[in-house]
Amino acid sequence: MENNQTIIKKTVKNGITFGSALAMVISYVTWQSVGWAIIHGLFSWVYVIYFLIKY
């Protein structure tokens, strides 16, 4: 059982990291601003989903 928990924790961590990176790339390409990229990276998947709905 402990092995399954380890796998889940790693998956969640990687998902959060990927979401942040994706949000930052989308933000920088769209707005050409490092500041906005950092802010959107903090919002992670929320910004990615917003971007998909909006554009």
C-alpha positions in Angstrom: 0.0 0.0 0.0 2.8 2.4 0.7 4.1 2.0 -2.8 0.8 3.2 -4.2 0.9 6.3 -2.1 4.5 7.0 -3.3 3.4 6.8 -6.9 0.4 9.0 -6.3 2.5 11.7 -4.5 5.0 11.7 -7.4 2.3 11.9 -10.0 0.6 14.9 -8.2 4.0 16.6 -7.8 4.8 16.1 -11.5 1.3 17.3 -12.5 1.7 20.5 -10.5 5.1 21.1 -11.9 4.0 20.5 -15.5 0.9 22.7 -15.0 3.1 25.6 -13.7 5.5 25.3 -16.5 2.8 25.1 -19.1 1.0 28.1 -17.6 4.2 30.1 -17.6 5.1 29.3 -21.2 1.5 30.1 -22.4 1.6 33.4 -20.5 5.0 34.5 -21.7 4.2 33.7 -25.4 0.9 35.5 -25.1 1.8 38.6 -23.0 5.7 38.8 -23.5 6.0 39.5 -19.7 8.1 37.7 -17.2 6.0 39.1 -14.4 2.7 37.8 -15.7 4.4 34.5 -16.5 5.4 34.2 -12.8 1.9 35.1 -11.6 0.2 32.7 -14.0 2.7 30.0 -13.0 1.5 30.4 -9.4 -2.1 29.8 -10.6 -0.9 26.8 -12.6 -3.8 24.7 -14.0 -6.4 27.4 -13.3 -4.7 29.7 -15.9 -4.2 26.9 -18.4 -8.0 26.0 -18.2 -8.9 29.7 -18.4 -6.7 30.1 -21.5 -8.3 27.1 -23.2 -11.8 28.4 -22.6 -11.0 32.1 -23.5 -8.9 31.4 -26.6 
